[in-house]
Amino acid sequence: MAETPDTSTGGTVELTEEEWRERLSPERYAVLRQKGTEPAWSGELLHVEGTGMFSCAGCGASLFPSDTKFDSGSGWPSFYQALDEGVIREHVDRSFGMARTEITCARCGGHLGHVFPDGPLPTGLRYCVNSLSIEYEPDPA
């Protein structure tokens, strides 16, 4: 698998589908670029302890601090708030005969999962995210 592009300076990451295929594993490509979903309870980042940051596996953009993660019982990593306004984009998703709100990385457009209005306070939101679409970096000790 090729290295994730350095996006520490911000900006939009725009790659061709061929470039994405070269950079991402087939499993990550299926989720991030083809809007796939990993099976419930299968994700490596479902249970993470400690403090750190969850970032987009496609471009490295910081998305969710670990202190916003909670156990929703849904089988996917869940967060009640994104790092900052604007790091996540929302889109209407009418696939599978229902209306949901898809969430994507604002920097690269990668599919992360969906957001639902049944999360805990203070936001009442549940960002339900595929483990394959994110990476976790623990805070330095």
N, C-alpha and C positions, 0 to 999 in steps of 0.2 A: 504494500500500500504506500502511496506517495505521501509526502508530508503535507500537512494542512497549511494553506497559505498564511503568511504573517499578516495579521490584520490589526496589530496593536495600535496603528495610527488611525484606524477607523476607515471610513469610506465603504463603498459598495463593492462586493465581490461578484464579478460576472465572469463565468466560465462557460465554455461550450459543453454540451452533454458528454462529448468525448473526453474533455478535460476532467469533468466530474467523475466519470467512470474510472479514469486513471488514478484519481486522488482518493476515492472512497472504496471500501470493501464492497462486494456485491450486496451484502445485507444492509449496509448503511446507504448505499445508492438507492436501493428499493424503498427505504423509508424517506430519506431526505429529498430525493429527486422525483420519485414516483408515487409519493403519498401513501406508502405502505404502512402497515401497523404490525409491530412484533406481537407475538402471543402474550396474553396476560400472564403475569407472574414469571416471565422468562428473562426479564431485563437485568443486567448486571448492576444497574444503578438504582434498583428498587429500594434496597436497604443500604444506606450510606450513613456512617457515623462520623462525627467530627464537624469542624467548620471548614468551609471552602466555597468554591464557586463552580456552578454548572455552566458550561459554555457550549455553543453550537459546535457539533462535530464536523460540520462542513467548512466553517470559516473561522472558528475560534472566538466569535463574539461572546462576551460575558452576558448571560441571560438571567440566571436565578441564583441568588445567594442561598447557601445551605440552610440558613435560619428561616427561610420561607417554605422549606420542604415539610410535608406532613404525610402521615399514613392515612390515605383515603380509603383503603380496602378495595381499591379498584383493580389492582394488579399492575399498575404503571406508576412511575415516579410522579408525584403530585406536588404542586407548589401553589401558594395562595397569592403570590405577587411576583412580578418580574423585577429585575434589578432597577431599571429605570423606564419611564414612559418612553415609548418609541423603539425599544429593542425588539419588541414582538409586534407583528402585524396580524390582524384578524381578517378572516374572509368567510363568507357564507359557503358552507359545504352542504350540498343537497344530494350527496351520494347515498346509496343504500336506502333510498326512499324516505329519508328523514332530513330535517334541517338542523345542522350543528354549526358551531363556530370553529373553523380551523385556525390554528396558530402557526405562523411561519417566522423564521428569523428575518428581521428587517434588513440585515446586512447582505445575506446571500439568497434569501427566498426559500431556504430549506424547510421542508415540512417537519414540524415538531410534534404535533398532536392536535388536541382540541381543548377549548376552555368551556367550563360549565358553571352555572350560577349556584352551585351547591357546596361551596367550600366554606372554610371557617372564617371567622372574623380576623382581621379587621376588614377584609375585602369582600368576603362571601364568594370568592372565585376559587375554582379548582382547575389549574392548568395541568392537564393530563398529558404527560410527555413520554414519548418513546425513549427508552434508554439508548437505543442505537442512534438517536439524533443528537445526543449530548455527550459531553465528557465532563469528568469531575476532577478538579484540582484542589487538593487540601491546602489550607493555609499553612505557611511555613511555621514550624514549631517554635 
